[in-house]
Amino acid sequence: MNASAIHALARPEVPPLPPYNAGLSSEAVRARYGVSEIARLASNENPYGASPAVASALAGLATRVGTYPDANCTALRAAIGVRTGVAAEAIVIGNGSEDILQMLCQAFLSAGDRVLTQRPAFGLHEIYPRMMGAQVELLALTPELGFDVDAWCEALARGPKIAMLANPSNPVGCMFTAAEMERLLAATPAHTLLVVDEAYYEYARHAEGYPDVLAMLRGRAMPWIVLRTFSKAWGLAGLRVGYGLASDAALVQLLDRVRTPFNVNHAAQAAALAAWGDEAFMQRGVAETVRLRGVLAERLAMLPGLRIAPSATNFLFLDIGRPNAPVNEALLAQGLIVKPWKEPGFEHFIRVSIGTEAENERFAHALAGILAA
Ligand SMILES: *Cc1c(COP(=O)(O)O)cnc(C)c1O
């Protein structure tokens, strides 16, 4: 059977979806470029990994692999509830927060529904709505590479079914301040589901003016969910755990109907619980990354023709002023994996994650050489 015959069988929404751009693996780069030392600066992973408590928690799991995990993530939801002040019944756990994004789209979107998000955005904020046949409106950035608050307020007032708002943004790094968030909330009608994706919350908390959106949303007569993840600051990207803090238990119950029942496996639940119990480890890594982000930004600011978007995250979005593909190739040849943006209009941008001090220095040195050549 050929591809077009198979495509004709699929739901019409599916064949046009872009594949998720997950980038090259370390092994692929090693094999293709013959470099031994790889710096992974493409996926916003945590260079310090997870708390040592995670390894201990995982060590005893071999005897449990024959049983199903807790379908309700009871212990993890309780622990998250205690620290966030959200009732456990209003918390959903996902196989990564992207799993929750998919549940939200499956539970709430029908063909023709309108979804609002940003361009450039986290890919799945656009792909999952389109998978359900929704129309996605993509708002442009300001020339200063920030959110256009007026445009957001206007578009929210038109009442999309879902607004997907990453604060701070991935890939740009910019954020809505508390005052701006107040304006957005005031503009949002009660029939719009507000999804606030705070994948970089633990980093952004250190940025001046970053809103306590949970406090702002509490008690509002509108549906909302705040998404956070163990993949970034908590160092558990490989085990896939994210969580959602929702306005109502009823919202979580709807998500429960569409999620796969055992979506978070034993290892993921045990590791997340252990990591959550060692907040100090996470905070040390975050503080170091925030410090090193400043060091790298200062270093890069000395390169001519480079523009750096303001960032409240563990990455920088760089306008290198020329097509990113050849620069990316030259970086890969030196074992440096970053994310060249491919969307039309952003082919001059690369996103680089903040690594260790040595990795950042290697990147800055390599980029300086490539841009000067
Ligand atoms: C990394 C990221 C996620 C995905 O997190 P997982 O929990 O690993 O699925 C979600 N949203 C944004 C904006 C991200 O950058």
The ligand as an SDF file (V2000), in Angstrom:
LIG
                    3D

 15 15  0  0  0  0  0  0  0  0999 V2000
    9.3850   21.2140   27.9510 C   0  0  0  0  0  0  0  0  0  0  0  0
    8.0210   21.7950   27.8330 C   0  0  0  0  0  0  0  0  0  0  0  0
    6.8830   21.0300   28.0610 C   0  0  0  0  0  0  0  0  0  0  0  0
    6.9340   19.5240   28.1140 C   0  0  0  0  0  0  0  0  0  0  0  0
    7.2270   19.0340   29.2690 O   0  0  0  0  0  0  0  0  0  0  0  0
    7.0920   17.4830   29.5490 P   0  0  0  0  0  0  0  0  0  0  0  0
    6.5960   17.4790   30.9330 O   0  0  0  0  0  0  0  0  0  0  0  0
    8.4560   16.9380   29.3610 O   0  0  0  0  0  0  0  0  0  0  0  0
    6.1090   16.8830   28.5990 O   0  0  0  0  0  0  0  0  0  0  0  0
    5.6450   21.6260   28.0370 C   0  0  0  0  0  0  0  0  0  0  0  0
    5.5200   22.9220   27.7460 N   0  0  0  0  0  0  0  0  0  0  0  0
    6.5790   23.6930   27.4790 C   0  0  0  0  0  0  0  0  0  0  0  0
    6.3780   25.1200   27.1590 C   0  0  0  0  0  0  0  0  0  0  0  0
    7.8680   23.1510   27.5010 C   0  0  0  0  0  0  0  0  0  0  0  0
    8.9070   23.9020   27.1780 O   0  0  0  0  0  0  0  0  0  0  0  0
  1  2  1  0
  2  3  1  0
  2 14  2  0
  3  4  1  0
  3 10  2  0
  4  5  1  0
  5  6  1  0
  6  7  2  0
  6  8  1  0
  6  9  1  0
 10 11  1  0
 11 12  2  0
 12 13  1  0
 12 14  1  0
 14 15  1  0
M  END
$$$$
